[in-house]
Amino acid sequence: LNNNNNNNSNENNTVWTVYILETSPTIDVANEILQKAKLHEGNQEEYFRLLSEGYNSILGTIGGLGPVSNKLHLINDHAIRLFWQLQIKNCLDLLKSFSTQLAEYYFSQKMYKKAASYLVKSDCKLSIAIKKFPIDEKPILQEVISALTYYLDSILFDFNQIDLINDDEQIGNFILQHFETYAPAKLASIILDSSLQQYNQNKAIELLNNFIKVNNNNLKQNRVIPLQQKNVFARALLEIDLEKYNEAIKDIFLIDADQLIAYIISNPKLI
């Protein structure tokens, strides 16, 4: 509002100018930014600027939709509820698209940890995502190992991302081998707690055996050190699946009773 009031004039001479500002929906603007960014892929600086601008714009919009999302179940009007559901879905889909492009940008810059952080938020399938890391280079960079481990850890334990995980035994074997080599303490958790389903169970037992270190004294006492009990429990479950019941029973007796109860509660398939 622009008040052009002249103090020397009568108050009846006050003039007001009204401006009407029309804004475009954030989703439309973000879509335009994404398409424009793709036209500037040859100009890395401009490409990155546009992607960052679009990503932050959508992220802010999603943050603003948070309160609406939490109260969707309270909206009785089906049309209104459907409208907001579509708005939220479109924003999330756009965020994934921007994340995919930003991940690609950081891979091109060999900034693997940054790339992994955006890849986690993208809609890239697990099997495709793994191939983006230069794991075949020798020697493999520590940053690549850390970035890939972070990505796998984030995806496999986020059950909202289960659609991105391929039912591919070869990929599953690779993931288990990766953790056995670079993060062996997480191997049992990958087997017991993650959404990874497809892998060779005999191979998994072999990898667990590489990590489990049970000395003769502990075996005679029918127990293993606490740090290894989760690994032994994971091996027992695999042995049950493979119908190796005698081996499974031996492993179960190596675990402390209170710890075994806790594991059974979290894995009722053993009952």
C-alpha positions as CSV (number, residue, x, y, z in Angstrom):
1,L,0.0,0.0,0.0
2,N,1.4,3.4,-1.0
3,N,0.1,6.3,1.0
4,N,0.6,9.5,-1.0
5,N,-0.8,11.7,1.7
6,N,0.2,15.4,1.4
7,N,0.5,16.8,4.9
8,N,-0.3,20.3,3.6
9,S,-3.6,19.0,2.0
10,N,-6.9,18.3,3.5
11,E,-7.3,14.7,4.8
12,N,-9.9,14.2,2.1
13,N,-7.2,14.4,-0.5
14,T,-5.4,11.3,0.7
15,V,-4.7,8.9,-2.2
16,W,-4.1,5.1,-1.7
17,T,-2.6,2.9,-4.4
18,V,-3.3,-0.8,-4.1
19,Y,-0.9,-3.4,-5.6
20,I,-2.0,-7.0,-6.2
21,L,0.9,-9.5,-6.2
22,E,0.3,-12.8,-8.0
23,T,2.7,-15.6,-7.2
24,S,3.3,-18.8,-9.1
25,P,3.0,-22.1,-7.2
26,T,6.3,-23.3,-5.8
27,I,6.0,-26.6,-7.6
28,D,5.6,-24.9,-10.9
29,V,8.6,-22.7,-10.3
30,A,10.7,-25.6,-9.1
31,N,9.8,-27.6,-12.2
32,E,10.9,-24.7,-14.4
33,I,14.2,-24.5,-12.5
34,L,14.8,-28.2,-12.9
35,Q,14.2,-28.0,-16.7
36,K,16.4,-24.9,-16.9
37,A,19.2,-26.6,-15.0
38,K,19.2,-29.5,-17.4
39,L,19.8,-27.0,-20.2
40,H,22.9,-25.7,-18.4
41,E,24.6,-29.0,-17.7
42,G,27.6,-27.8,-19.7
43,N,28.0,-24.8,-17.3
44,Q,28.8,-26.5,-14.0
45,E,28.6,-23.3,-11.9
46,E,25.2,-22.3,-13.3
47,Y,24.0,-25.9,-13.2
48,F,24.8,-26.2,-9.6
49,R,23.3,-22.8,-8.7
50,L,20.0,-23.7,-10.3
51,L,19.8,-27.2,-8.7
52,S,20.6,-25.8,-5.3
53,E,18.0,-23.0,-5.7
54,G,15.4,-25.5,-6.7
55,Y,16.3,-28.0,-4.0
56,N,16.2,-25.4,-1.2
57,S,12.9,-24.0,-2.5
58,I,11.2,-27.4,-2.5
59,L,12.7,-28.3,0.9
60,G,11.2,-25.1,2.4
61,T,7.8,-25.9,0.9
62,I,7.9,-29.4,2.3
63,G,8.7,-27.9,5.7
64,G,5.7,-25.6,5.4
65,L,3.5,-28.5,4.5
66,G,4.5,-30.4,7.6
67,P,1.7,-29.2,9.8
68,V,-0.8,-29.9,7.1
69,S,0.6,-33.4,6.6
70,N,0.2,-34.2,10.3
71,K,-3.5,-33.2,10.2
72,L,-4.6,-34.8,7.0
73,H,-6.6,-37.4,8.9
74,L,-8.7,-34.6,10.4
75,I,-9.8,-33.2,7.1
76,N,-13.3,-34.5,6.3
77,D,-13.6,-33.1,2.8
78,H,-12.3,-35.8,0.5
79,A,-11.4,-33.4,-2.3
80,I,-9.5,-31.1,0.0
81,R,-7.6,-34.0,1.6
82,L,-6.8,-35.4,-1.9
83,F,-5.5,-32.0,-3.0
84,W,-3.1,-31.7,-0.1
85,Q,-2.0,-35.3,-0.5
86,L,-1.1,-34.6,-4.1
87,Q,0.7,-31.4,-3.2
88,I,2.9,-33.3,-0.7
89,K,3.6,-36.2,-3.1
90,N,4.5,-33.8,-5.9
91,C,6.9,-31.9,-3.6
92,L,8.5,-35.1,-2.4
93,D,8.9,-36.4,-6.0
94,L,10.5,-33.1,-7.0
95,L,12.9,-33.2,-4.1
96,K,14.0,-36.7,-5.2
97,S,14.6,-35.4,-8.7
98,F,16.7,-32.5,-7.5
99,S,18.5,-34.9,-5.1
100,T,19.3,-37.3,-8.0
101,Q,20.8,-34.4,-10.1
102,L,22.8,-33.0,-7.2
103,A,24.2,-36.4,-6.4
104,E,25.3,-36.7,-10.1
105,Y,26.9,-33.3,-9.8
106,Y,28.9,-34.2,-6.7
107,F,30.0,-37.5,-8.3
108,S,31.3,-35.6,-11.2
109,Q,33.3,-33.4,-8.8
110,K,34.6,-36.6,-7.0
111,M,32.9,-35.4,-3.8
112,Y,31.7,-38.8,-2.8
113,K,30.4,-38.1,0.7
114,K,28.3,-35.2,-0.6
115,A,27.1,-37.3,-3.4
116,A,26.0,-40.1,-1.0
117,S,24.1,-37.7,1.2
118,Y,21.9,-36.6,-1.8
119,L,21.7,-40.1,-3.2
120,V,20.0,-41.2,0.0
121,K,17.2,-38.7,-0.7
122,S,16.9,-39.6,-4.4
123,D,14.7,-42.2,-6.2
124,C,17.7,-44.0,-7.5
125,K,17.5,-47.9,-7.3
126,L,20.1,-49.5,-5.0
127,S,21.7,-51.5,-7.8
128,I,22.2,-48.4,-10.0
129,A,23.4,-46.3,-7.0
130,I,26.1,-48.8,-6.1
131,K,27.6,-48.6,-9.6
132,K,28.0,-44.8,-9.3
133,F,30.8,-45.3,-6.7
134,P,34.2,-46.0,-8.3
135,I,34.7,-49.2,-6.3
136,D,36.7,-50.9,-9.0
137,E,39.5,-48.4,-8.9
138,K,42.7,-49.7,-7.2
139,P,43.5,-48.7,-4.6
140,I,40.0,-47.8,-3.6
141,L,39.8,-44.4,-1.9
142,Q,38.9,-44.3,1.8
143,E,36.4,-41.6,1.0
144,V,34.6,-43.9,-1.5
145,I,34.4,-46.6,1.1
146,S,33.0,-44.3,3.8
147,A,30.5,-42.8,1.4
148,L,29.3,-46.1,0.1
149,T,29.0,-47.5,3.7
150,Y,27.0,-44.4,4.7
151,Y,24.7,-44.8,1.7
152,L,24.1,-48.5,2.3
153,D,23.6,-48.0,6.0
154,S,21.0,-45.2,5.4
155,I,19.0,-47.0,2.7
156,L,19.0,-50.5,4.2
157,F,17.7,-49.4,7.6
158,D,15.1,-46.9,6.3
159,F,12.1,-49.1,5.5
160,N,10.4,-46.2,3.7
161,Q,13.1,-46.8,1.0
162,I,12.3,-50.5,0.6
163,D,11.1,-49.9,-3.0
164,L,14.6,-48.9,-4.0
165,I,16.1,-52.2,-2.9
166,N,16.3,-54.8,-5.8
167,D,15.7,-58.5,-5.2
168,D,19.1,-59.4,-6.6
169,E,21.2,-62.0,-4.8
170,Q,24.4,-60.8,-6.5
171,I,23.8,-57.3,-5.1
172,G,23.0,-58.7,-1.7
173,N,26.2,-60.7,-1.7
174,F,28.2,-57.7,-2.6
175,I,26.7,-55.7,0.2
176,L,27.5,-58.4,2.8
177,Q,31.0,-58.6,1.5
178,H,31.4,-54.8,1.7
179,F,30.4,-54.7,5.3
180,E,32.5,-57.8,6.2
181,T,35.5,-56.1,4.7
182,Y,35.0,-52.4,5.8
183,A,32.5,-52.4,8.7
184,P,32.4,-56.0,10.1
185,A,30.7,-54.9,13.3
186,K,27.6,-54.1,11.3
187,L,27.4,-57.4,9.5
188,A,25.0,-59.1,11.9
189,S,22.8,-56.0,12.0
190,I,22.6,-56.1,8.2
191,I,21.4,-59.7,8.3
192,L,19.1,-59.4,11.3
193,D,17.7,-55.8,11.2
194,S,17.9,-54.4,7.7
195,S,15.6,-54.7,4.7
196,L,18.1,-56.7,2.7
197,Q,16.5,-60.0,1.9
198,Q,18.2,-61.5,-1.2
199,Y,21.7,-63.0,-0.6
200,N,23.4,-66.4,-0.5
201,Q,22.8,-67.6,3.1
202,N,25.8,-70.0,2.9
203,K,27.9,-67.0,1.9
204,A,26.6,-65.0,4.7
205,I,27.5,-67.7,7.2
206,E,31.0,-67.8,5.7
207,L,31.4,-64.1,6.2
208,L,30.1,-64.3,9.8
209,N,32.6,-67.1,10.5
210,N,35.4,-64.8,9.3
211,F,34.4,-62.3,11.9
212,I,33.4,-64.5,14.8
213,K,36.5,-65.3,17.0
214,V,35.6,-67.9,19.6
215,N,38.6,-69.4,21.4
216,N,38.7,-72.9,22.8
217,N,38.1,-71.8,26.4
218,N,35.0,-70.0,25.5
219,L,33.7,-72.9,23.5
220,K,34.2,-75.2,26.5
221,Q,32.3,-72.8,28.6
222,N,29.5,-72.9,26.1
223,R,29.6,-69.1,25.6
224,V,31.1,-66.4,23.5
225,I,32.2,-62.9,24.4
226,P,29.2,-60.4,24.5
227,L,30.4,-58.5,21.4
228,Q,30.2,-61.6,19.3
229,Q,26.8,-62.9,20.5
230,K,24.8,-61.0,17.9
231,N,27.0,-62.5,15.2
232,V,26.4,-66.0,16.6
233,F,22.7,-65.4,16.8
234,A,22.6,-64.2,13.1
235,R,24.5,-67.3,12.1
236,A,22.0,-69.5,14.1
237,L,19.0,-67.9,12.2
238,L,20.7,-68.6,8.9
239,E,21.4,-72.2,9.9
240,I,17.7,-72.6,10.8
241,D,16.7,-71.3,7.4
242,L,19.1,-73.8,5.8
243,E,17.7,-76.6,8.0
244,K,21.1,-77.0,9.8
245,Y,19.4,-77.5,13.1
246,N,22.2,-79.2,15.0
247,E,24.6,-76.3,14.2
248,A,21.9,-73.8,15.1
249,I,21.3,-75.4,18.5
250,K,25.0,-75.4,19.2
251,D,25.2,-71.7,18.4
252,I,22.1,-70.8,20.5
253,F,23.7,-72.5,23.5
254,L,26.8,-70.2,23.1
255,I,24.7,-67.1,23.8
256,D,23.9,-65.8,27.3
257,A,20.3,-66.5,28.3
258,D,19.2,-62.9,28.9
259,Q,20.8,-61.9,25.6
260,L,19.1,-64.8,23.8
261,I,15.7,-63.7,25.2
262,A,16.3,-60.2,23.9
263,Y,17.2,-61.5,20.5
264,I,14.2,-63.8,20.3
265,I,11.8,-61.0,21.2
266,S,13.2,-58.9,18.4
267,N,13.2,-62.0,16.0
268,P,10.1,-64.0,16.9
269,K,10.7,-66.3,13.9
270,L,13.0,-68.3,16.1
271,I,10.2,-69.4,18.4
